[in-house]
Amino acid sequence: MSLSPAVTSYLHQSKIPFSILEHPRSATSMQAAHSAHITPAQLAKAVVVRDRDRYMMCVLPASHILVMNWVDRDYQGHFKLASEKELQKLFPDCETGAVPPLGQAYGLRVVWDNALRHADEIYFEGGDHRHLIHIGHDEFMRLMKGADHATISCTPDTVEYYQHLH
């Protein structure tokens, strides 16, 4: 598989200039960042959650972990991670585990983490495990216009502390 047709179409329709960075096959966002020689803070990853039949895409740096307590608090729910089977249905043109952080292209509500506000350049999965899409900060902000933003994640070394705060 290669880039998601839904994502490339969405980028073109949104008039977002982008480039493609090919890298060795990776299984996780941290591996993708390492193999592509970029910092994990520059790689925006998608984490899809659901509360009953309500799906939402959370976009955060690969260097961070989603704090579900914060998502529950900010979005008044009891969210759980979507299963791989659910992801395959929601993103039929993507490889399992290579979900692009453009939920808008798939009709999903999107919330992006405030930590991404500071990245000059953003990379993200393009729908497979071998290609990253590269855009500038301003282009990322244009793509996220209309989406919610909040502090929904933290670094792994602080997650134990933060996950217990309400």
Residue pairs with C-beta under 8 A, 6 or more apart in sequence:
1 94
1 95
1 127
1 128
2 126
2 127
2 128
2 130
2 131
3 20
3 126
3 127
3 128
3 131
3 133
4 91
4 93
4 94
4 100
4 105
4 126
4 127
4 128
5 93
6 93
6 105
6 106
6 127
7 100
7 102
7 105
7 126
7 127
7 133
8 126
9 105
10 102
10 104
10 105
11 18
11 102
11 133
14 142
14 143
16 135
16 139
16 142
16 143
17 135
17 136
17 139
18 133
18 134
18 135
18 139
19 133
19 134
20 126
20 131
20 132
20 133
20 134
21 36
21 38
21 123
21 131
21 132
21 133
21 134
22 130
22 131
23 32
23 35
23 36
23 130
23 131
23 132
24 35
24 130
25 129
25 130
26 32
26 34
26 35
26 129
26 130
27 97
27 129
28 97
29 40
29 43
29 45
29 62
29 125
30 40
30 62
30 63
32 43
32 62
32 125
32 129
32 132
33 39
33 40
33 42
33 43
33 62
33 123
36 43
36 123
36 132
38 123
38 132
39 63
40 61
40 62
40 63
41 61
41 62
41 63
41 115
41 119
42 61
42 119
42 121
42 122
42 123
43 61
43 62
43 63
43 122
43 123
43 124
43 132
44 59
44 60
44 61
44 62
44 101
44 112
44 116
44 119
44 122
44 123
44 124
44 140
45 59
45 60
45 61
45 62
45 101
45 124
45 125
46 57
46 58
46 59
46 99
46 100
46 101
46 102
46 103
46 124
46 125
47 57
47 58
47 59
47 60
47 66
47 81
48 55
48 56
48 57
48 58
48 81
48 82
48 86
48 87
48 90
48 99
48 103
48 108
49 55
49 56
49 57
49 58
49 66
49 68
49 71
49 79
49 80
49 81
49 82
50 56
50 79
50 80
50 82
50 86
51 75
51 77
51 78
51 79
51 80
54 77
55 82
55 86
55 90
55 108
55 109
56 71
56 75
56 79
56 103
56 108
56 109
56 110
56 111
57 99
57 101
57 103
57 108
57 109
57 110
57 111
58 66
58 71
58 110
58 111
58 112
58 113
58 152
58 153
59 101
59 103
59 110
59 111
59 112
59 113
59 116
59 144
59 147
60 66
60 112
60 113
60 115
60 116
60 152
60 153
61 113
61 115
61 116
61 119
61 153
63 155
64 113
64 115
64 153
64 154
64 155
64 156
65 153
65 154
65 155
65 156
65 159
66 152
66 153
67 152
67 153
67 154
67 159
67 162
67 163
68 79
68 80
68 163
69 162
69 163
69 164
69 165
69 166
70 150
70 151
70 152
70 153
70 162
71 77
71 79
71 111
71 152
72 78
72 79
73 166
74 111
74 150
74 152
75 111
82 90
84 96
84 97
87 94
87 96
87 97
87 99
88 96
90 106
90 108
91 99
91 100
91 106
91 127
93 127
94 100
94 125
94 127
94 128
95 127
95 128
95 129
97 129
98 125
98 126
98 127
98 128
98 129
99 125
99 127
100 124
100 125
100 126
100 127
100 133
101 110
101 112
101 124
101 125
102 110
102 124
102 143
103 109
103 110
103 147
104 110
104 143
104 146
104 147
109 147
109 148
110 144
110 147
110 148
111 147
111 148
111 149
111 150
111 152
112 144
112 147
112 148
112 149
113 149
113 150
113 151
113 152
113 153
114 149
114 150
114 151
115 151
115 153
116 122
116 140
117 149
119 137
119 140
120 136
120 137
121 134
121 135
121 136
121 137
122 134
122 135
122 136
122 137
122 139
122 140
123 132
123 133
123 134
124 132
124 133
125 131
125 132
125 133
126 132
126 133
135 143
154 162
